[in-house]
Amino acid sequence: MDLIITIKFKMSSMLSNILYLQDEGVDDSKLNLAIPIVLYSDLIEDMKYLSKDKLEELLVTLESDDKIIKNKLGVM
């Protein structure tokens, strides 16, 4: 359960940063994220059915996407 909460906080933070980028005129589809933000709501619903290994894999992927987003924020 702690892993799900960690993932939800990570997604929330990333979504806030993406919304900021969108406000600055950045097209989030051009960020080449492994997990597009349009899938976040589906992921939140499906996380309760994922194994711990899959949740850990999801977190690693999100952290990689988060680096892409933060790099774009640093450029602005």
C-alpha positions as CSV (number, residue, x, y, z in Angstrom):
1,M,0.0,0.0,0.0
2,D,2.9,2.4,0.7
3,L,4.2,1.9,-2.8
4,I,0.8,2.9,-4.2
5,I,0.7,6.0,-2.2
6,T,4.3,6.9,-3.3
7,I,3.3,6.4,-6.9
8,K,0.2,8.6,-6.5
9,F,2.2,11.4,-5.0
10,K,4.8,11.1,-7.8
11,M,2.0,11.2,-10.4
12,S,0.5,14.2,-8.7
13,S,3.7,16.1,-8.7
14,M,4.4,15.3,-12.3
15,L,0.9,16.3,-13.3
16,S,1.4,19.7,-11.6
17,N,4.7,20.2,-13.5
18,I,3.1,19.2,-16.8
19,L,0.2,21.6,-16.2
20,Y,2.8,24.3,-15.6
21,L,4.6,23.4,-18.8
22,Q,1.3,23.5,-20.7
23,D,0.6,27.0,-19.3
24,E,4.0,28.0,-20.7
25,G,2.9,26.7,-24.1
26,V,4.7,23.3,-24.1
27,D,2.9,20.5,-25.8
28,D,3.2,17.5,-23.4
29,S,2.8,15.0,-26.2
30,K,6.2,16.2,-27.5
31,L,7.9,15.3,-24.2
32,N,8.1,11.6,-25.3
33,L,7.0,10.3,-21.9
34,A,6.9,6.5,-21.4
35,I,3.5,7.0,-19.7
36,P,1.4,9.7,-21.2
37,I,-0.6,11.8,-18.7
38,V,-3.8,10.8,-20.3
39,L,-3.3,7.3,-18.9
40,Y,-2.8,8.4,-15.3
41,S,-6.4,8.0,-14.3
42,D,-6.5,4.5,-15.7
43,L,-3.3,3.6,-13.9
44,I,-4.6,4.9,-10.6
45,E,-7.6,2.6,-10.9
46,D,-5.5,-0.4,-12.0
47,M,-2.7,-0.1,-9.4
48,K,-4.7,-2.1,-6.8
49,Y,-4.5,-5.1,-9.2
50,L,-0.8,-4.9,-9.9
51,S,1.8,-7.0,-8.1
52,K,4.6,-5.4,-6.0
53,D,7.1,-6.0,-8.8
54,K,4.9,-4.3,-11.4
55,L,4.3,-1.4,-9.0
56,E,8.1,-1.0,-8.6
57,E,8.5,-1.2,-12.3
58,L,5.9,1.6,-12.7
59,L,7.6,3.8,-10.2
60,V,11.0,3.4,-12.0
61,T,9.3,4.4,-15.3
62,L,7.6,7.4,-13.6
63,E,10.9,8.5,-12.1
64,S,12.4,8.4,-15.6
65,D,9.5,10.4,-17.0
66,D,9.9,12.8,-14.1
67,K,13.5,13.5,-15.1
68,I,12.3,14.4,-18.6
69,I,9.8,16.8,-17.2
70,K,12.2,18.4,-14.8
71,N,14.8,18.8,-17.5
72,K,12.2,20.6,-19.6
73,L,11.3,22.8,-16.6
74,G,15.0,23.7,-16.2
75,V,15.3,24.7,-19.8
76,M,12.5,27.3,-19.5
